[in-house]
Amino acid sequence: MNLKELKDRKILLFGKSRAFSMDELSSQLLFHKVKIAEEFSDEVALVVDGKMMTPYEQNRSEELYQQHSNRVEFATIDVLERELAKYIDANTLLMSLKLSRNKERLKSFIQNGMIDDELFFKLLKMYSWGGEDFFENDDNRDVSAALILRFYENIERNHNVQYATTGILHLVGQTKSRELLKVLSLLEPIKFHPKIESAIAMSLYCDDKMQEHLLKNAKNPAISEALSLNKNLKTALAVEFLKDEELGKNVAKSIKLSDELFELCKEQKVALALNETLTPKMQEELLELGDDEVCYALSLNDNLDKKILNSLLQSRDKNILSSIYANKATPPEVLEDAYKKGKYYEELAKNESTPIEILYQLQLDSRYERFVKTNAEFGRHIQQVNIGWEV
């Protein structure tokens, strides 16, 4: 469909519009000098099947298609509305909405799934929440639902979340869009939800500017803690947080390490040993400290280097050995050897890297059955491979 070719022509619409309100649809068509016909005539260049068509309209549309499809174009309302959305002048629309202060029209465009994300964000920033929460009144509810519907992954599997604050929280966890996170962080109702604000602060996609803004404007005391757990924490903030004992521990175990950050975090050596972004060289340097607490922390690290793991296996510390056999970084052959020797069965039952055959055997023992049943890898195996096994 080419909207320009419809200039000074008419369309015949059966049923209703979908993304645009009927008034807005008429207004947009009028802007492009396209009229809506009451009946079919030679002036009609396009027949559109809209939503909520009556049986009579469905029959009439089919009849016209049989008779005139060789010279008249036929399309669904979605195709027409998508074409109209392509030609919306964002600046003109925004100025019109600003001058008219037409809240219903603004809300209608926010609910329009055909407009692009860039325009959607601009419209959302214009919306006034009236100092109330996301779902505290009908207008806020409609806007919040439109926001969730647009960005929520696989919403068809969980459509009820469209009308719940948890939907906003889920968006923060799902999105990789820095722009969406930024917009969410600036929404007025966020102030009612410190949990959502903290989730934004912890997101990998919360960039440097957002981190600075959140910390500067935070009324939520948990923001500093949330930021300290952000793997992509800005270096300047990391340096500041490392001056605090608890925040420093969070930074040391969470931040994505560079050589510079590794050196900065050394005072928090036990927490640092838990950091999964430690390189083998960094792990070796920590191991050489000969500190029992550091060695135990290393044994808990899910990204433990094989060479370091083998060194820790020589330890006489039962806690370290127990952690090694529960660690999914431990190679299957090491776990098999422990099973053959009749050792660390409980840890093997919990470990996702334990060979499936061994997990089947451990499940037969009531002492370890519960651990096997809650083993995520065993659960996946049952669901994907051995469907029907009693778990």
C-alpha positions in Angstrom: 0.0 0.0 0.0 1.2 3.5 -0.9 -0.5 6.2 1.0 0.5 8.9 -1.6 -1.4 7.0 -4.3 -4.6 7.3 -2.2 -4.4 11.2 -2.4 -7.8 12.6 -3.5 -9.3 9.1 -3.5 -11.6 7.3 -1.1 -11.4 4.2 1.1 -14.3 2.0 2.2 -13.9 0.9 5.8 -15.8 -2.1 7.2 -15.9 -2.4 11.0 -13.8 -0.2 13.3 -10.2 1.1 13.5 -7.8 -0.7 15.9 -4.7 1.3 16.8 -6.2 4.8 16.1 -9.4 6.0 17.4 -12.0 6.5 14.7 -11.7 10.3 15.0 -7.9 10.1 14.9 -8.1 7.8 11.9 -10.4 10.2 10.0 -8.1 13.1 11.0 -5.0 11.3 9.8 -6.6 10.4 6.5 -7.9 13.9 6.0 -4.3 15.2 6.5 -3.3 13.0 3.5 -6.4 14.1 1.5 -8.1 10.7 1.7 -11.8 10.4 2.5 -13.8 7.6 4.0 -16.7 6.6 1.7 -20.1 5.6 2.9 -20.7 3.2 0.1 -18.6 1.5 -2.7 -18.2 3.6 -5.9 -15.7 4.2 -8.7 -13.9 6.7 -6.4 -13.0 4.0 -3.9 -9.4 2.9 -4.3 -9.1 0.8 -1.2 -11.4 -1.5 0.8 -10.3 -2.1 4.4 -11.4 -4.9 6.7 -11.4 -3.4 10.2 -12.1 -4.9 13.6 -15.5 -5.8 14.9 -17.0 -6.4 11.4 -20.6 -7.5 11.3 -21.6 -10.6 9.4 -23.1 -8.3 6.7 -19.9 -6.4 6.4 -17.8 -9.5 6.1 -20.1 -10.8 3.3 -20.1 -7.4 1.5 -16.3 -7.3 1.7 -16.0 -10.8 0.2 -18.5 -9.9 -2.5 -16.5 -6.7 -3.5 -13.3 -8.7 -3.5 -14.8 -11.2 -6.0 -16.1 -8.4 -8.2 -13.4 -5.7 -8.1 -10.0 -7.2 -6.8 -8.6 -6.7 -10.3 -8.7 -2.9 -10.0 -9.3 -2.1 -6.3 -6.8 -2.8 -3.5 -8.0 -4.7 -0.4 -6.2 -4.6 3.0 -6.7 -5.1 6.7 -6.9 -2.2 9.2 -3.5 -3.1 10.5 -1.9 -2.5 7.2 -3.6 0.9 6.8 -2.8 2.1 10.3 0.8 1.0 10.0 1.1 3.0 6.8 -0.4 6.1 8.5 1.9 5.7 11.4 4.9 5.9 9.1 4.0 9.4 8.0 3.3 10.9 11.4 5.4 14.1 11.9 6.5 13.6 15.5 7.4 17.3 16.1 4.0 18.5 14.7 2.1 16.0 16.8 4.0 16.8 20.0 3.5 20.5 19.5 -0.2 19.9 18.8 -0.6 17.8 21.9 1.3 20.3 24.0 -0.8 23.2 22.9 -4.2 21.5 23.1 -3.5 19.7 26.4 -5.8 17.0 25.1 -5.1 14.2 27.5 -7.4 11.7 25.8 -5.7 12.2 22.5 -2.3 11.8 24.1 -3.4 8.7 25.8 -4.8 7.4 22.5 -1.4 7.8 20.8 0.4 6.1 23.8 -1.9 3.1 23.3 -1.3 3.1 19.6 0.9 0.0 18.9 1.7 1.2 15.4 3.9 4.2 16.4 7.6 3.6 16.8 9.4 3.4 20.2 11.1 6.8 19.8 7.8 8.6 19.5 6.2 6.5 22.2 8.9 7.5 24.7 8.4 11.2 23.8 4.7 10.9 24.3 5.1 9.0 27.6 7.3 11.8 28.9 4.5 14.2 28.2 2.0 12.3 30.2 1.1 13.7 33.6 0.5 11.0 36.3 -1.1 13.5 38.6 1.0 12.5 41.6 -0.6 9.0 41.6 0.6 5.5 41.2 0.7 3.4 38.0 -2.7 1.8 38.4 -4.3 4.3 40.9 -6.8 5.7 38.4 -8.3 4.7 35.0 -6.0 6.9 32.9 -2.8 5.9 34.6 -3.9 2.2 34.4 -4.4 2.5 30.6 -1.0 4.2 30.1 0.8 1.6 32.3 -0.9 -1.2 30.5 0.1 0.2 27.1 3.7 0.5 28.4 3.8 -3.1 29.6 2.0 -4.4 26.5 4.6 -2.8 24.2 7.7 -4.1 25.8 6.9 -7.2 27.8 8.4 -10.4 26.4 6.0 -13.2 25.6 3.1 -11.3 27.2 0.7 -13.7 25.6 1.8 -16.3 28.2 1.2 -13.9 31.1 -1.3 -11.4 29.9 -2.6 -10.5 33.4 0.7 -8.9 34.2 -0.3 -6.0 31.9 -2.5 -4.7 34.7 -0.1 -5.2 37.6 2.9 -3.3 39.0 4.9 -6.5 38.8 4.7 -6.0 35.0 6.9 -2.9 35.3 9.3 -4.7 37.6 9.5 -7.6 35.0 10.2 -5.1 32.2 13.3 -3.8 34.1 14.6 -7.4 34.4 13.9 -8.3 30.8 15.0 -5.2 28.9 18.4 -4.6 27.3 17.3 -1.1 26.2 19.1 1.7 28.0 16.5 4.1 26.6 13.6 2.1 28.1 15.4 1.9 31.5 16.0 5.7 31.4 12.4 6.4 30.7 11.2 4.0 33.4 13.6 5.6 36.0 12.1 9.0 35.3 8.4 8.0 35.6 6.7 9.8 38.5 5.1 6.7 40.0 8.5 5.1 40.5 8.8 7.0 43.7 6.1 4.7 45.1 8.1 1.6 44.3 11.7 1.5 45.8 11.9 -2.2 44.7 11.6 -1.1 41.0 14.0 1.7 41.5 16.6 -0.7 43.0 16.1 -3.1 40.1 16.9 -0.4 37.7 20.0 0.5 39.7 21.2 -3.1 39.5 20.5 -3.6 35.8 23.5 -4.3 33.5 22.0 -1.7 31.1 21.8 1.1 33.7 24.6 3.3 32.2 26.9 5.8 33.9 24.6 8.8 33.6 21.7 6.8 35.0 23.7 5.6 37.9 24.8 9.1 38.7 21.3 10.4 38.5 19.8 7.6 40.6 22.4 8.1 43.4 22.1 11.9 43.3 18.3 12.0 43.4 17.7 8.9 45.5 15.2 9.1 48.4 15.4 5.4 48.7 18.3 4.4 51.0 18.6 1.1 49.2 19.8 2.7 46.0 23.4 2.8 47.1 23.3 -0.9 48.0 21.6 -1.8 44.6 24.2 0.2 42.7 27.0 -1.5 44.6 25.8 -4.8 43.2 25.7 -3.6 39.6 28.3 -5.6 37.5 28.8 -2.6 35.3 29.2 0.0 38.1 30.9 3.2 37.0 34.5 3.2 38.2 34.2 6.5 40.0 31.3 5.1 42.0 33.1 1.9 42.7 36.0 3.9 44.2 33.6 5.8 46.4 31.7 2.7 47.6 34.9 0.8 48.4 35.4 3.3 51.2 32.4 1.7 52.9 32.8 -1.8 54.4 29.5 -3.3 53.3 29.2 -1.5 50.0 32.8 -2.3 49.3 32.2 -6.0 49.7 29.3 -5.8 47.3 31.5 -4.1 44.7 34.3 -6.5 45.1 32.2 -9.6 44.5 29.9 -8.2 41.8 31.7 -5.7 39.5 33.1 -6.8 36.2 36.8 -6.7 36.8 39.6 -5.1 34.9 43.2 -5.1 36.1 42.6 -1.6 37.6 39.5 -2.7 39.5 41.1 -5.9 40.7 43.8 -3.8 42.3 41.3 -1.4 43.8 39.3 -4.2 45.3 42.2 -6.1 46.9 41.4 -4.9 50.4 38.1 -6.8 50.2 40.0 -10.0 49.3 37.4 -12.5 50.6 34.5 -10.9 48.7 36.8 -10.4 45.7 37.5 -14.2 45.6 33.7 -14.7 45.0 33.8 -12.5 41.9 33.0 -14.7 38.8 34.8 -12.4 36.4 38.2 -13.1 38.0 40.7 -14.2 35.4 42.8 -17.4 36.1 45.8 -15.1 36.8 43.7 -13.1 39.4 42.6 -16.3 41.0 46.1 -17.6 41.2 47.2 -14.4 42.9 44.5 -14.7 45.5 45.3 -18.4 46.1 49.0 -17.5 46.7 47.9 -15.3 49.6 47.5 -18.6 51.6 44.5 -17.2 53.4 42.0 -19.9 54.4 39.0 -17.6 54.1 40.1 -16.5 50.6 40.6 -20.2 49.6 37.1 -21.1 50.8 35.6 -18.2 48.9 37.4 -19.3 45.8 36.0 -22.8 46.2 32.5 -21.2 46.0 33.3 -19.4 42.8 31.3 -20.8 39.9 33.9 -19.6 37.4 36.8 -21.4 39.1 39.7 -22.1 36.9 40.6 -25.8 36.5 44.2 -25.3 37.7 43.1 -23.5 40.8 40.4 -26.1 41.4 42.9 -28.9 41.3 45.1 -27.0 43.8 42.2 -26.5 46.2 41.4 -30.3 45.9 44.7 -30.9 47.8 43.3 -29.0 50.8 42.6 -30.8 54.0 39.8 -28.3 54.9 36.5 -30.2 54.7 34.5 -27.0 54.0 36.7 -26.2 51.0 36.4 -29.8 49.6 32.7 -29.8 50.2 32.3 -26.6 48.3 34.4 -27.9 45.4 32.2 -31.0 45.0 29.1 -28.8 45.0 30.6 -26.3 42.5 29.2 -26.6 39.0 32.7 -25.6 37.7 34.1 -28.9 38.9 34.7 -31.3 35.9 32.4 -34.3 35.7 35.4 -36.7 35.9 36.3 -35.3 39.3 32.7 -35.7 40.5 32.6 -39.3 39.1 35.8 -40.1 41.1 34.2 -38.8 44.3 31.1 -40.9 43.7 33.1 -44.0 43.1 35.0 -43.4 46.4 31.6 -43.0 48.2 32.3 -39.4 49.2 30.4 -36.1 49.2 27.1 -37.6 48.0 25.0 -34.7 49.3 27.2 -32.2 47.4 27.0 -34.4 44.2 23.2 -34.5 44.5 23.1 -30.7 44.4 25.6 -30.1 41.7 24.3 -29.4 38.2 27.5 -30.7 36.7 27.1 -34.2 38.2 26.5 -36.7 35.4 22.8 -37.6 35.0 23.5 -41.3 35.5 24.9 -40.6 39.0 22.0 -38.4 39.9 19.6 -41.2 39.0 21.5 -43.4 41.4 21.5 -40.8 44.2 17.8 -40.2 43.8 17.2 -43.8 44.9 18.7 -43.0 48.3 16.1 -41.2 50.5 18.9 -39.2 52.1 19.7 -37.4 48.8 16.4 -37.7 46.9 15.3 -34.2 47.8 18.5 -32.6 46.6 18.3 -34.4 43.3 14.7 -33.4 42.8 15.7 -29.7 43.3 18.7 -30.0 41.0 17.9 -27.7 38.1 19.9 -29.7 35.5 18.2 -32.9 36.6 14.8 -31.2 36.2 15.7 -30.0 32.7 16.8 -33.5 31.8 13.5 -35.0 33.0 11.4 -32.4 31.1 13.4 -32.6 27.8 14.7 -36.2 27.6 13.1 -38.6 30.0 9.5 -37.3 30.2 7.4 -39.5 32.4 10.1 -40.2 35.0 8.6 -39.8 38.5 10.2 -36.8 40.2 
